[in-house]
Amino acid sequence: MAHLALYTFGVLKAPLTDPAPLVREFHARGADVYPQIARHPGYLAHAEPADPGRDGTTLFDLDWGAWGTFAVPAWYDRGRTPRTTALAATLSLWTDLPSAVDGVYSGHHRAALTRRHDWFERTGHPTHVCWWVTDGTTPTWADGVRGLEDLHAHGSARHAFTFRRPSTPEGAPSSAAT
């Protein structure tokens, strides 16, 4: 059975450690969003660091276990230090496309999406990519980056697609999910 992998990536307008209200607001929303998505029907897992409590580290420095080394698209040109990192990225696994779409476009996450232009730069690059993995496969950050970069360069395909232009696990085009 195939499962849907979903990688999201955005460049924030300010570094993650910026004390400004805008960044604090973004973090507060995340505190509401993640627990709700984790309870959503069809949600299987998301990348979490093996040791999340280490101070003075960045996403790049953490041990992500089976999810692989943290990676970002080539177009990310902001910092990689604790004071300069300005990105938000997620990597998750879902039972199917409808569950992922419903999880992303409902509840607290839907409300947060209405504010995305307050928090994120408009880069001209895709903000998410989906692909199918076999049961028991853990997608990696590198898989997500590769898919997002390929999606940007070539558009939706069997191995890298969006909610609007999905593909079936067999590789056939599917009707739009959103």
Backbone as CSV, one residue per row, in Angstrom:
resi,resn,N_x,N_y,N_z,CA_x,CA_y,CA_z,C_x,C_y,C_z
1,MET,0.835,-1.171,0.000,0.000,0.000,0.000,0.887,1.244,0.000
2,ALA,0.521,2.230,-0.778,1.280,3.485,-0.845,0.758,4.479,0.183
3,HIS,1.672,5.296,0.665,1.322,6.399,1.547,1.800,7.694,0.903
4,LEU,1.163,8.783,1.269,1.501,10.083,0.704,2.524,10.796,1.594
5,ALA,3.629,11.199,0.996,4.616,12.031,1.677,4.340,13.477,1.285
6,LEU,4.478,14.390,2.247,4.220,15.805,2.016,5.359,16.622,2.626
7,TYR,6.010,17.433,1.786,7.068,18.332,2.235,6.584,19.748,1.987
8,THR,6.694,20.601,3.000,6.350,22.013,2.839,7.575,22.848,3.174
9,PHE,7.698,23.979,2.498,8.844,24.847,2.734,8.456,26.292,2.474
10,GLY,8.854,27.161,3.394,8.622,28.582,3.214,9.759,29.389,3.816
11,VAL,10.022,30.538,3.209,11.044,31.457,3.699,10.325,32.528,4.518
12,LEU,10.678,32.603,5.784,10.055,33.573,6.679,10.587,34.980,6.427
13,LYS,9.765,35.962,6.736,10.172,37.357,6.577,11.179,37.796,7.633
14,ALA,11.250,37.054,8.724,12.195,37.376,9.805,12.779,36.066,10.336
15,PRO,13.983,36.112,10.905,14.575,34.896,11.472,13.706,34.300,12.581
16,LEU,13.821,33.003,12.769,13.033,32.285,13.777,13.240,32.826,15.184
17,THR,14.415,33.381,15.461,14.705,33.882,16.805,14.365,35.358,16.983
18,ASP,13.855,36.003,15.968,13.482,37.411,16.057,12.416,37.571,17.143
19,PRO,12.610,38.489,18.083,11.637,38.642,19.169,10.395,39.447,18.778
20,ALA,10.294,39.869,17.529,9.170,40.700,17.101,7.835,39.960,17.255
21,PRO,6.760,40.706,17.437,5.433,40.089,17.601,5.055,39.151,16.456
22,LEU,5.460,39.496,15.236,5.111,38.660,14.087,5.653,37.246,14.230
23,VAL,6.887,37.102,14.647,7.502,35.783,14.813,6.886,35.052,16.003
24,ARG,6.669,35.758,17.088,6.020,35.134,18.254,4.635,34.614,17.883
25,GLU,3.924,35.380,17.073,2.591,34.978,16.614,2.671,33.703,15.769
26,PHE,3.660,33.636,14.894,3.858,32.448,14.054,4.113,31.216,14.928
27,HIS,4.989,31.348,15.909,5.287,30.233,16.814,4.054,29.817,17.608
28,ALA,3.284,30.779,18.065,2.076,30.472,18.841,1.081,29.691,17.990
29,ARG,0.942,30.064,16.738,0.043,29.318,15.846,0.512,27.880,15.684
30,GLY,1.812,27.696,15.519,2.367,26.357,15.367,2.064,25.481,16.568
31,ALA,2.082,26.080,17.741,1.783,25.324,18.961,0.357,24.787,18.948
32,ASP,-0.540,25.462,18.251,-1.924,24.995,18.111,-2.089,24.025,16.939
33,VAL,-1.382,24.303,15.856,-1.558,23.556,14.603,-1.061,22.115,14.709
34,TYR,0.165,21.926,15.160,0.768,20.591,15.124,-0.001,19.534,15.920
35,PRO,-0.411,19.816,17.134,-1.178,18.782,17.861,-2.506,18.431,17.173
36,GLN,-3.143,19.431,16.588,-4.413,19.152,15.916,-4.196,18.299,14.664
37,ILE,-3.199,18.619,13.875,-2.914,17.818,12.674,-2.531,16.394,13.062
38,ALA,-1.776,16.237,14.136,-1.347,14.898,14.570,-2.524,14.008,14.944
39,ARG,-3.661,14.586,15.264,-4.864,13.807,15.591,-5.792,13.637,14.384
40,HIS,-5.414,14.214,13.257,-6.289,14.187,12.082,-6.363,12.781,11.482
41,PRO,-7.563,12.329,11.104,-7.673,11.019,10.447,-6.796,10.951,9.197
42,GLY,-6.042,9.898,9.061,-5.160,9.715,7.917,-3.737,10.178,8.140
43,TYR,-3.502,10.920,9.205,-2.151,11.357,9.539,-1.386,10.166,10.104
44,LEU,-0.154,9.970,9.651,0.665,8.871,10.153,1.833,9.347,11.009
45,ALA,2.590,10.331,10.524,3.773,10.780,11.255,4.316,12.046,10.614
46,HIS,5.213,12.727,11.344,5.963,13.838,10.767,7.377,13.830,11.331
47,ALA,8.262,14.462,10.597,9.659,14.511,11.006,9.787,15.290,12.300
48,GLU,10.419,14.657,13.263,10.716,15.287,14.541,12.158,14.954,14.887
49,PRO,12.861,15.913,15.458,14.237,15.612,15.833,14.291,14.605,16.972
50,ALA,15.321,13.788,16.968,15.494,12.784,18.020,15.793,13.442,19.362
51,ASP,16.435,14.626,19.340,16.791,15.347,20.562,16.410,16.817,20.387
52,PRO,15.107,17.158,20.507,14.654,18.511,20.185,15.042,19.578,21.195
53,GLY,15.470,19.220,22.386,15.679,20.199,23.430,17.054,20.835,23.493
54,ARG,17.910,20.578,22.522,19.268,21.128,22.582,19.258,22.616,22.256
55,ASP,19.747,23.450,23.162,19.818,24.886,22.930,20.962,25.223,21.986
56,GLY,20.809,26.349,21.283,21.879,26.831,20.429,22.043,26.045,19.144
57,THR,21.062,25.259,18.796,21.157,24.488,17.563,20.135,25.012,16.561
58,THR,20.335,24.665,15.333,19.380,24.996,14.276,18.788,23.692,13.751
59,LEU,17.821,23.831,12.890,17.238,22.650,12.248,18.316,21.853,11.521
60,PHE,19.327,22.549,11.042,20.418,21.907,10.305,21.288,21.036,11.200
61,ASP,21.341,21.332,12.495,22.225,20.641,13.428,21.591,19.451,14.127
62,LEU,20.280,19.326,14.061,19.576,18.297,14.821,19.672,16.921,14.172
63,ASP,19.507,15.904,14.984,19.458,14.517,14.511,17.997,14.195,14.210
64,TRP,17.702,13.960,12.945,16.330,13.692,12.506,16.050,12.206,12.333
65,GLY,16.955,11.370,12.763,16.738,9.928,12.698,16.470,9.447,11.281
66,ALA,15.455,8.623,11.126,15.117,8.018,9.831,14.700,9.046,8.781
67,TRP,14.380,10.269,9.215,13.956,11.315,8.275,15.156,11.934,7.551
68,GLY,16.356,11.553,7.943,17.568,11.993,7.255,18.071,13.345,7.723
69,THR,19.137,13.780,7.107,19.745,15.069,7.399,18.841,16.184,6.902
70,PHE,18.673,17.209,7.729,17.827,18.337,7.331,18.403,18.994,6.090
71,ALA,17.543,19.297,5.128,17.972,19.896,3.867,16.958,20.947,3.439
72,VAL,17.413,21.895,2.648,16.555,22.954,2.126,16.807,23.114,0.637
73,PRO,15.838,23.699,-0.081,16.032,23.920,-1.519,17.201,24.862,-1.805
74,ALA,17.770,24.725,-2.982,18.921,25.542,-3.379,18.596,27.032,-3.366
75,TRP,17.341,27.383,-3.573,16.997,28.800,-3.624,16.918,29.462,-2.244
76,TYR,16.976,28.688,-1.184,16.971,29.281,0.151,18.312,29.972,0.369
77,ASP,18.276,31.285,0.481,19.523,32.049,0.579,19.643,32.837,1.878
78,ARG,18.859,32.448,2.858,18.957,33.107,4.164,19.938,32.325,5.027
79,GLY,20.015,32.666,6.275,21.016,32.099,7.150,20.783,30.664,7.579
80,ARG,21.827,30.129,8.221,21.798,28.775,8.758,22.300,28.728,10.195
81,THR,22.394,29.885,10.804,22.815,29.963,12.202,21.575,30.187,13.064
82,PRO,21.687,29.986,14.366,20.521,30.220,15.225,19.941,31.631,15.089
83,ARG,20.770,32.624,14.817,20.285,34.004,14.723,19.775,34.381,13.341
84,THR,20.089,33.590,12.313,19.740,34.004,10.949,18.784,33.065,10.219
85,THR,18.555,31.880,10.738,17.666,30.939,10.049,16.267,31.535,9.957
86,ALA,15.731,31.601,8.743,14.414,32.197,8.500,13.615,31.286,7.584
87,LEU,13.221,30.140,8.106,12.476,29.191,7.283,11.524,28.383,8.147
88,ALA,10.549,27.825,7.490,9.659,26.850,8.119,9.530,25.699,7.137
89,ALA,9.761,24.489,7.617,9.678,23.306,6.767,9.024,22.184,7.552
90,THR,8.213,21.400,6.864,7.615,20.223,7.477,7.756,19.054,6.520
91,LEU,7.768,17.876,7.086,7.822,16.640,6.318,6.896,15.668,7.030
92,SER,5.854,15.226,6.336,4.871,14.366,6.991,4.458,13.216,6.091
93,LEU,3.797,12.267,6.708,3.354,11.051,6.027,1.876,10.849,6.322
94,TRP,1.109,10.547,5.272,-0.342,10.431,5.351,-0.797,9.131,4.681
95,THR,-1.972,8.655,5.079,-2.486,7.428,4.465,-2.879,7.646,3.018
96,ASP,-3.375,8.855,2.706,-3.856,9.118,1.351,-3.943,10.617,1.098
97,LEU,-4.197,10.982,-0.139,-4.278,12.384,-0.540,-5.455,13.116,0.106
98,PRO,-6.672,12.577,0.088,-7.785,13.317,0.703,-7.548,13.632,2.187
99,SER,-6.940,12.726,2.918,-6.659,12.985,4.331,-5.677,14.143,4.498
100,ALA,-4.636,14.162,3.681,-3.649,15.243,3.767,-4.274,16.583,3.402
101,VAL,-5.046,16.607,2.343,-5.697,17.847,1.928,-6.630,18.346,3.022
102,ASP,-7.418,17.447,3.581,-8.341,17.841,4.643,-7.570,18.321,5.880
103,GLY,-6.477,17.660,6.208,-5.674,18.071,7.355,-5.060,19.450,7.176
104,VAL,-4.621,19.752,5.972,-3.982,21.038,5.685,-5.009,22.171,5.606
105,TYR,-6.179,21.882,5.021,-7.163,22.927,4.771,-8.341,22.908,5.741
106,SER,-8.088,22.489,6.976,-9.136,22.542,7.995,-8.532,22.964,9.330
107,GLY,-9.370,23.303,10.256,-8.954,23.591,11.626,-7.975,24.740,11.770
108,HIS,-7.084,24.588,12.750,-6.112,25.643,13.058,-5.179,25.925,11.889
109,HIS,-4.837,24.890,11.114,-3.920,25.108,10.000,-4.575,25.971,8.931
110,ARG,-5.840,25.732,8.667,-6.542,26.567,7.682,-6.531,28.025,8.132
111,ALA,-6.788,28.254,9.404,-6.766,29.620,9.927,-5.373,30.232,9.780
112,ALA,-4.335,29.441,10.025,-2.969,29.939,9.879,-2.660,30.256,8.414
113,LEU,-3.182,29.471,7.498,-2.932,29.719,6.073,-3.437,31.094,5.643
114,THR,-4.483,31.577,6.271,-4.991,32.902,5.909,-3.994,33.997,6.268
115,ARG,-3.039,33.697,7.138,-2.023,34.666,7.561,-0.659,34.420,6.902
116,ARG,-0.554,33.455,6.022,0.750,33.065,5.484,1.511,34.222,4.845
117,HIS,0.823,35.161,4.215,1.529,36.270,3.564,2.058,37.288,4.579
118,ASP,1.563,37.222,5.803,2.124,38.058,6.870,3.482,37.513,7.304
119,TRP,3.641,36.208,7.274,4.828,35.551,7.820,5.869,35.158,6.778
120,PHE,5.415,34.812,5.571,6.312,34.236,4.569,6.537,35.162,3.386
121,GLU,7.757,35.114,2.866,8.074,35.824,1.630,7.425,35.107,0.451
122,ARG,7.111,35.850,-0.563,6.626,35.257,-1.819,7.853,35.047,-2.697
123,THR,8.244,33.795,-2.833,9.511,33.483,-3.512,9.344,33.113,-4.982
124,GLY,8.140,32.827,-5.409,7.949,32.359,-6.772,8.224,30.869,-6.930
125,HIS,8.467,30.184,-5.815,8.729,28.751,-5.823,7.545,28.030,-5.173
126,PRO,7.359,26.760,-5.491,6.285,26.012,-4.836,6.508,25.949,-3.327
127,THR,5.418,25.874,-2.592,5.504,25.807,-1.132,5.291,24.392,-0.606
128,HIS,4.857,23.495,-1.475,4.688,22.107,-1.040,4.854,21.163,-2.218
129,VAL,5.195,19.930,-1.891,5.281,18.869,-2.888,4.824,17.568,-2.232
130,CYS,4.143,16.756,-3.006,3.682,15.440,-2.558,4.309,14.371,-3.443
131,TRP,4.458,13.184,-2.897,4.879,12.022,-3.668,4.447,10.777,-2.902
132,TRP,4.385,9.675,-3.599,3.951,8.421,-2.992,5.162,7.603,-2.565
133,VAL,5.045,6.965,-1.400,6.077,6.053,-0.909,5.415,4.736,-0.554
134,THR,6.179,3.672,-0.619,5.632,2.366,-0.256,5.465,2.278,1.255
135,ASP,4.548,1.461,1.680,4.299,1.243,3.101,5.602,0.845,3.779
136,GLY,5.899,1.463,4.900,7.119,1.163,5.628,8.290,2.063,5.269
137,THR,8.133,2.913,4.251,9.198,3.825,3.842,9.046,5.148,4.577
138,THR,10.133,5.635,5.133,10.152,6.954,5.753,10.759,7.923,4.752
139,PRO,10.004,8.931,4.336,10.582,9.912,3.416,11.661,10.717,4.133
140,THR,12.591,11.258,3.368,13.666,12.052,3.963,13.535,13.514,3.540
141,TRP,14.223,14.366,4.300,14.264,15.786,3.944,14.827,15.950,2.529
142,ALA,15.848,15.178,2.196,16.448,15.270,0.857,15.437,14.883,-0.217
143,ASP,14.601,13.880,0.051,13.546,13.507,-0.905,12.612,14.690,-1.143
144,GLY,12.228,15.360,-0.059,11.331,16.505,-0.170,11.943,17.642,-0.965
145,VAL,13.204,17.950,-0.683,13.887,19.020,-1.405,14.004,18.671,-2.882
146,ARG,14.400,17.442,-3.171,14.524,17.003,-4.568,13.192,17.148,-5.294
147,GLY,12.119,16.717,-4.633,10.791,16.821,-5.235,10.366,18.260,-5.452
148,LEU,10.602,19.128,-4.479,10.212,20.532,-4.602,10.987,21.217,-5.719
149,GLU,12.277,20.944,-5.801,13.093,21.540,-6.862,12.672,21.015,-8.233
150,ASP,12.363,19.714,-8.319,11.907,19.146,-9.582,10.543,19.715,-9.971
151,LEU,9.669,19.858,-9.006,8.354,20.453,-9.256,8.515,21.866,-9.804
152,HIS,9.394,22.638,-9.221,9.629,24.003,-9.685,10.176,24.016,-11.117
153,ALA,11.092,23.126,-11.411,11.739,23.104,-12.725,10.863,22.516,-13.824
154,HIS,10.036,21.501,-13.476,9.339,20.751,-14.516,7.825,20.657,-14.357
155,GLY,7.287,21.125,-13.256,5.852,21.018,-13.024,5.485,19.660,-12.437
156,SER,4.191,19.476,-12.203,3.709,18.239,-11.578,4.017,17.018,-12.424
157,ALA,4.413,15.961,-11.752,4.715,14.684,-12.388,4.394,13.584,-11.388
158,ARG,4.583,12.367,-11.787,4.282,11.214,-10.939,5.041,11.262,-9.612
159,HIS,6.264,11.710,-9.651,7.141,11.674,-8.480,7.200,12.996,-7.707
160,ALA,6.498,14.026,-8.183,6.500,15.324,-7.519,5.275,16.102,-7.982
161,PHE,4.290,16.204,-7.105,3.040,16.855,-7.516,2.472,17.687,-6.384
162,THR,1.450,18.461,-6.715,0.804,19.336,-5.744,-0.621,18.843,-5.478
163,PHE,-1.253,19.462,-4.509,-2.647,19.145,-4.235,-3.522,19.502,-5.438
164,ARG,-3.166,20.531,-6.154,-3.965,20.974,-7.310,-3.772,20.095,-8.551
165,ARG,-2.615,19.448,-8.662,-2.324,18.601,-9.826,-1.766,17.263,-9.351
166,PRO,-2.606,16.482,-8.663,-2.108,15.243,-8.054,-1.937,14.098,-9.042
167,SER,-1.272,13.095,-8.548,-1.035,11.857,-9.267,-1.505,10.702,-8.383
168,THR,-1.954,9.638,-8.988,-2.318,8.449,-8.228,-1.045,7.697,-7.839
169,PRO,-1.136,6.756,-6.914,0.065,5.963,-6.589,0.625,5.212,-7.788
170,GLU,-0.222,4.933,-8.760,0.240,4.234,-9.971,0.862,5.186,-10.990
171,GLY,0.774,6.496,-10.729,1.398,7.471,-11.614,0.461,8.149,-12.590
172,ALA,-0.811,7.830,-12.547,-1.757,8.464,-13.452,-2.194,9.813,-12.884
173,PRO,-2.438,10.790,-13.758,-2.971,12.059,-13.267,-4.301,11.814,-12.562
174,SER,-4.554,12.612,-11.548,-5.762,12.475,-10.747,-6.497,13.807,-10.761
175,SER,-7.743,13.793,-10.345,-8.478,15.057,-10.287,-7.919,15.908,-9.160
176,ALA,-8.042,17.202,-9.307,-7.513,18.141,-8.319,-8.132,17.885,-6.960
177,ALA,-7.297,17.966,-5.952,-7.748,17.709,-4.577,-8.241,18.977,-3.901
178,THR,-7.907,20.169,-4.430,-8.375,21.409,-3.818,-9.011,22.284,-4.866
